[in-house]
C-alpha cells in the first residue's frame, strides 16, 4: 500500500488504540457512539439504523485486538494492517486538529465533544 512501513503502522496503532476490546465494545453499545461520526454513504449525519464509518471501524478494531491479544506483528493479516493504517491516519489527523481546542476543556466538557466521541469509536480515549 505504500507509505509507512508495516512495523511503524503497527506501533502507532498500538499507541493510538488505548482501549481494551471490552471497553471499546461497551462504548460501541452506547447511543453516543452510535450517533457520532459520518454515515458510510458520506451524506453527513448518521440516520437511525445506519452505522457510522467510525462505529464500523471500532468493530474491526475489536476483532484485531481479540485475534491477536499479544500484539505479535507476525499474526496480523494484510487486511488488519490496512485497517490499522486507516486508524492511525484518522487518530493522528483528528488529534492534531483538536489539540488546541480540547486542551482548555475539563473532562466533562471534553466527553460532550463530537471529536472525543468520534475518536473513541476509533479506539482512542483522550481521557486515558
CORZIHU-V301600 format. One line per field, one symbol per residue. phi: phi as a letter, one per 40 degrees, with the letter a starting at -180 (. if undefined). A space follows every 50 residues. Layout:
# CORZIHU-V301600
phi->???
This chain:
# CORZIHU-V301600
phi->.ggccdccccccdccccbbcdccccccccccdccbcgbcccgchdccdgc bcdccccdcccddccccbccfcdccccdcdcccdccccccccccccccdc ccccccdcccccccccccccccgbbccc
